[in-house]
Amino acid sequence: QVQLVESGGGLVQPGGSLRLSCAVSGSIFSILAMGWYRQAPGKQRELVASTTSGGSTNYADSVKGRFTISRDNAKNTVYLQMNSLKPEDTAVYYCNAFNPLSGFSPWGRGTQVTVSS
């Protein structure tokens, strides 16, 4: 069974940084496309950043130049480095995996990021 476990969230002041991690088990990580999504209170879940199995990346306009997604296939982990954080980045951040062979796309339980002074 595929499991995704996020970590690294917390409270940070505006302008600060956090690095989120998502550890994946139960699947061949190297073939997975991975994504980070977020959901703020009262808003729909939105894509923040994604990376293909080949390492191509995509970002939401609101985070371009501030966030970086990366993956370590040896550790079965995807990361989201978040710099220059703003209060509007406050949300629960979710990790998602997509297996192109099975079509299965599980989610993690999420990690809270709060940007506040």
N, C-alpha and C positions, 0 to 999 in steps of 0.2 A: 504494500500500500504506500502510495506516495505521500510524503509529509513535508510541509514547508514550515519552518520555524523562524520568525523574525526576531531580531533583537537590536538594541542600540538606540531606541527612542528615549525621550526624556524631555526635560525642561531646559530651554536655552534662551539666552537674551538675544534680542535682535542684533544681527550682524555676526552672530556666532555660527558654529559648525557642529554637525553631527554626522556620524557614519552609521548607516543601517546595514545590517547583515541579514541574509536569508539563507539558511542551511537547508539543503534538499536531501532527502533520503528516499530510497525505494524506487529510484528510476535511474536511467542512464543520463546523468546530468548533461553531458556534452551535446546531446541532441536536442535539448530543450531550448525553446525560446523563453526568455524570462522578462518579467515586467514588474515595475513598481507602480502601484496605484495609491491614491489617497482619497479619503472621504472626510470632509469637514461637516460639522453639525448642520443639518438642514439642506445639505447639498448632495448632488449625485457623485458617485465614485468616478474619478477621472484618472486617465493615464498620466503618469509623471514621466516615466522613462522606460525604455525597453531595449533589449539586446537579443540579437538572433544567435543561433548556435555558432555562426561564423564570426560573431563579434561586432556586427554592425549595430549601431545605436540610433535611437530616436528619442527626442525630448519634447515635452510640452513647451510651448513658447514662453510660458510664465517662469520656467526654470532654466532655460538655456543660458549657458555661461555661468551658472551658479551650482548646478547639480551635475554629478558624473556617475554614470552607471558602469560597473565593471563586473567581471566574472572570473572566478578561479576554478577551472574545471578539476584541478587536482584536489580541491577542498570541497567540491560540490556546493559552492557558495556564490551568491551574487551580492554585490554591495551597492549602496547608494551613498555617495559622498555628497553632503549638502553643506554648501558654504553660503555666506552672506544671507543667512536666514532672515525671513520677514514674518511679521505676525500672521500674514495671510497664508503662510505655509503650515500653520497649525492644522492638524488633521490626524486621523488614524491612517497609517501607511500600511498597505497590504502588498505582499509578494504574490506573484502569480506565475505559474509555469504552464507552458503549452507544449505538449508532445505531438509532433507532426505525424507520427506513425499511428497513434491511437486516437488522436483528437481530444484526449483527456486534458483538462485544464484546471488543476486544483489551485486552491487559495490557502494562504496562511491565515492565522487568526488576527494578525495586525499588531502594530506597535504604535503607541501614542507619541506624537511629536507636538510639543507646545512651545511656541515662540512668544515670549512675553518678558517685559521688564518688571 
